[in-house]
Amino acid sequence: MTRAREGRWLAGVCAGLARQRNLPPASVRIVFALAGLAGGIGVLAYLACWLIIPSESESAESNGDGNGAGPPVVRGIVVLAQLCAACVGLATLSAVGAAGAIFGFGWIVLAIAAAILVGVLATWPRVGPGWALLPVAALVLPAFAMNVGGIRVAAQTADVVQAPRSVALLPHEGYRSGLGSLMVDLRRTAIPATGNLTLRIDAGLRRTIVALPADRCIFVDLHYDVVPFAAQLVSVLTGRHRPYSIVTLFGTPQFARAGEAGNVPGPTPAKAPVLTIDFHSGGGGLYVRDYPNTIDPQHQPDWPGYPVSLEPRPYVAGMSRAVARQEIDGWLLRRRVQSASAALVNRLLPGPCGPGLTQPAESSAGTSGPVTGSFIPQPPQPPQPPQPLVVRP
């Protein structure tokens, strides 16, 4: 097949195709024109044919006879297109194999690989064994790597809310999530006054929320770990250079980096239930705290916020007295609003179990083993007297 030199309008694509198929050139041109109205597909197809199909002059020069006889030349753009198509196909097969293993459909991947292998054996005389076995390797090797890494994600894409009415309805194997978020709502769960409860969560790549009641004290003992490969994959997709999963317990975040595990125990209570959370993450974060019934944790997981530093007193040296007074007055107004907001957040942040929590001590750099920390309740601090306002000209 070549592009015609005689009777062409632009590049000779339509005339060459019409001659090859014994069709009128006008009908081929009409097909390209109609396809061009369908989102420009006809224009792209015409350009692709222009690049791939050689012209009559190129075919004649390649054969050296000047009349175009013999097989047409294989252009470099054709070889490049075949190479790109092969790479895309192998990458697609690798993604299918890895996704099948992650979501628990490894047997389907094995069946597809077996079918490809049977097809290769059936066409062995015509297809080279090395090239034919590439699709099998592209399917099997990523799936094998996922199985060795122990990466499992539930086949779930929608956001799921679990709200058991009693602790007896908590599944012994725990809850699982995949590509969608998970919220375990315990605000209306009949929780006993004392005793130990265990909640197991095998999370995927999205956020997990454990909502506790805001009107009673429930001590939390949190154990978490992060899967290294899944966390690194998330870091590549999100652009993070150091993958981590944020685990937040009553407003205090833990940065669980890939390959690390941690234990965040609370104080041992005397007359309150203890909720032990065993959290396994494939890259998603975790929020655990009390939420009022008027708050939707899925839309406000950071409620009531995080402690922030108040705005410092502005530096007014060198200003005129009027300008300095204006700056100080504006700062005082903002300071009152910030102080009221900070007082509200600090009062609600620790939850109903204690007046306040402090950040756990970070592990030293280079230390192997699990990262541990404790949330220690602190007594309330007395309010500090306001500093006198001094304005200098």
N, C-alpha and C positions, 0 to 999 in steps of 0.2 A: 504494500500500500504506500503510495506516494502522493504528495500534493501536486496538483496539475499546474502546469505553466500556461497552458492555453485555455481560454474561456474562464479564467478566474476573475473574481471581483476584488478580493483582498489578498488572501494568502494561498488560495487554491485548495482549501480544506474541503469545502462543499463539493467542488468539481471532482477532486480526487476520490472522495467517498462515493459520489454518484457513479463514477466510472467503475469503481471496485465492485459496487452492488448492482450495476446495470439499472440505475434509477435516473430519472430526470434531475439535473442539478437544481432546478427551481424547487422541487419538493424537499430536497435536503436543506436548502436555504430557508424554506418556510418553517421546517422543524426547529432549526437553530433560532429563528426569530421568535417563535412561540415560546421556546424554552428560555429565551432571554427575558421574557416578560414574567417568568416564574421566579422571581428573586434573583435574576441575573445568572441562573444556572447555564443557560445557553452561551452566554459570553465567556464564562469560565471554561466550559467544555471546548469552545472554539479556540481559546488561548492554549489550553492543554494540548489539543490536537496540533496546533501550530508549532508548539515546542517539541512534541514527541514524533510526529510523522515527518519523515524527511521529504524534501522536494525532489523532483525528477532530476534536477541538475546535480544534487548531492549524491543521488544513487548512481548516476552515470559516472561521476568522477571517482567514486569508490570502486566501481568495477573496471574502470579504465577503458571501456569500449565506446563511450560516448553516446550510446543509444539507450542506456537505462536497462539493459537486459541483465538478468541474474537477480539474486536475492538483494533486497534493499539493505542499506547500511543501518546498523544499530547505533543510534546517536548516544552521546555521553549522557544526555538528559534522561534517556530511557533507563540506562543503567543506574543512575542516581535515584530515579523514581522507584525502581525495583528495590534498591537497597533500603530506601526510606520506608517503603511499604513492608519489607521484611522486618525491619526494626520495630515498627509500630505494631505489627502482628505479634512478634515475640514479647514485646512489653505488655500487650493486652493479655496474652496468655499467662504471663507471670503475675499480673494483677488479679486475674481470675483465680489462679491457683492459690495465691496468698489469701485472697478474700474468702475463698471456700474453706481453707484451713482455719482461718480466724473465727469464722462464723459457725464452725462445726460441720461443714459439708465436705469433709475430706474424702469421703467415699465417692462423691460425685466427681471430684477432681481425679481420683484414681480411675474411675470408669472412663472418663474422657481421655486420659493418658493411655489407657489400654486400647481404646478404639483407634487412637492415632497410631499406636505401635502396630496394631493389626493392619491398618492401611499401609504403613511403611513396608511391612513384610510382604504384602500383596503386590506392591509396586517396586520391589527391590531391584529388578533388572533395569528399570527406567529411571529411578530416582537414586541419587547417591546416598549412601547410608549416613554419612556425616551430616549433610544438610537436612536429611529427613528426620534425624533424631533431635534436632534443635527444638522443635515444638514440644516434644516429650520432656526434655530437660527444662524448658521454660515453665512447664506446668508443675513438675514434680519438685524441683529444687526449692522454689519459694515456699511451697506447702510444707516441705520437710523442715525448712528453717523455722516456720511458724510453730510447728509441732514441737521441735526441740526447745524453742524458747518458752513453751507453755503459755502462749498467748491465746486467750479465748475471749470473744466478745459476743454477747447475745445478739441475735438477729432482731434487733429492735431499733426502729427509726423514729417513732413517735414519742412524745413526752408522756411519762407514766407517773401516776400518783397512786400510792398505796396508803390506805387509811384503815388499818385494822381496828376493830371495835374492842378487842381485848388482847392481852399478851399471849393468850393461848393460840391466837390466829397468826402469830409471827412464825413464818416457816423456819424449820430447823436448818435447812440448807441456805437460808437467807434470800435476799433479793439480788437480781441481776439486771444490769442495764447494758446497752450497746451504744448505738449512735445517737440515741435520744437521752434526754435528761431524766432523772429519777428523783422523786420526792417521797419520803416516808413520813407521813403526817401522823404524829402520835398525840396531837392536841386533844382529841376526843377519845383516846384509847383508855380503857379501864385499867389503870396501872395500880398495883397494890401499894400500900403505904410503906412497906419495907421489902427487902429481898433483893436478889440479883437477877437482872435481865440481860440477855445476850441478843445482839442484833448483828447479823452478818450481811455484808454488802460486797458483792463482786461487781464493781462499777466498770463502765466502758470508757469512752473518750469524752463524755460530756459531764456536766455538773450534777452532783448529788446533794440533796438537802434532807436533813433530818430535823423536823420541826417538833419541838417539845412544848408542853403547855406552859403558859406564862404565869399561872396562878399557883404553882406548887414547885417545890424544890426536887429536882432529880439530878443526882450526881452522875457525871459521865466519865467513864474510863475508856479512852480512845486508843486503839491500836491501828496503825496504818502502814502500808507499804506501796511502792510504786514499781510497775514493771519497766525495766530499763528500755527495751526495744520499742515498746509502744510509746513511752514518753519521748524517746528520741524521734520517733516518727511524727508525733504531734509537734515537736519543736521545729522540724523541717517544714511542716505544713503551715505553721503559724509564724515562722521567722524567728523563733527564740533560739538564742545561741546556747543557753544552759537550760535544758528542759527541767521543769519542775511542776509539781501539782500542789496547789494551795489548799491546805487543810486548815480550816478556821473553826475554832471551838470558842463559843461565846465571845466573838469579836477579836480573838487573839490568833493571828495566822501562824501557821507552820509551813515552811517552804520545803516540801519533801522532794528532793532532787532525784533524778533517775538512779535506780539501784539502791536507794537508801530506804530504811524502814525506821519507824519511830513508835514510841509509846508515850502518850500524854495522859498520865493518871491524874485524877482529881483527889481531893482529900477524902479520907475514909469517913463516911457519915455514921452517925449513931442511930438516927430514926428517919431514914429517907431511903428510897430505892436507889440502887446503883445500876446504871445502864452501861454495859460493856459493848462497845462498837468495834467490830473487827472489820476494817475497811481495806479492801484490796482494789487498787486503782490501775486502770490501763492508760491513764493520762489525764483523767478528769479531776476536778476539784471537789471538795467536800465542805459543806456548811452545817454546823451543828449548833443550835441555840434555841431558846424559847421565842415564840412568835405569838403575838396577840391574835385573836380570832379575826380581827379586822384587817390584818396584814396578809397579803398574798406573798408567801416566801419565794415563789417562782419569779415574781416581778421585783421584789425587794429582798434579795438574799442577804444583803449587808445591813439590814435593819438592826439597830437604830443608827448605825454608822460606826465610825472609828474615832478614837481620841485624836484631836488635832491641837496644835500649839496656837495660842492666841496671838493676835497681831501685836508685835512689839510697839512701844511708844515711838512715834516718828521723830526723826532728828530735825530739829528746827533751828539749830545754830546758824546764824547768818541771815535769818529771815527777819522781816519787820515784825513788829509786835502784832499788827492786825492779821498778817498772813499766818504767823505762828499760832495765834489764837484760833483762827479758822481751821488749821490743820489739827490742832489738839481737840477741838470740839467735835470734828468729824470722827476722829479716832475714838473718842469717848463713846459716841453713839454706837459705832461698830463694835466696840469692846463690850458694851452691855449686851448687845444681841448675841455676840459670840460666847460670852460668859454664860448666858442663859441656855444657849444651845449645848454648850459643852457640859454644863451641869446636868441637863436632861440626858444626854448621851451617856455620861459617866454613871448616872444612877441606873439606867436601863441596861447598860452593856454587860455587867457581870451576871445578869439573870436573877432569878429568885433565890439562889443558893448562897450568895455572898455579896459583900459590899464592893469588892474589887478584885481584879486579877492582874498578875504581872506577867511579863514575857518570860518564857523559859530560857534558861541559860543555853547558849549555842555550844555545840561541840567544837573542840579544837580542830584546826585544819589538819588534814592528813590522817585523822583518827579513823580506823576501820571499825566496823560493827554498827549496831543500830544507834540512831540518834534518839536520845531520851530527854525528857523535860517534864517539869511539873508546874501546874498552875497553883500558886500559893495565894490564898486570900489575904488581903492587907486591910488593916483597920482604917476607917475613914480619917482623912487628914483634916485638921481644923482649918477654917477659911483664913486666908492671909489678909491682913488689913490693907486697904488701898494705899498706894504710894502717893505722897503729896505731889500736886501738880506745880511744876516750876516752869515758868516761861521767861526766857531771857531774850532781850532785844538783840 
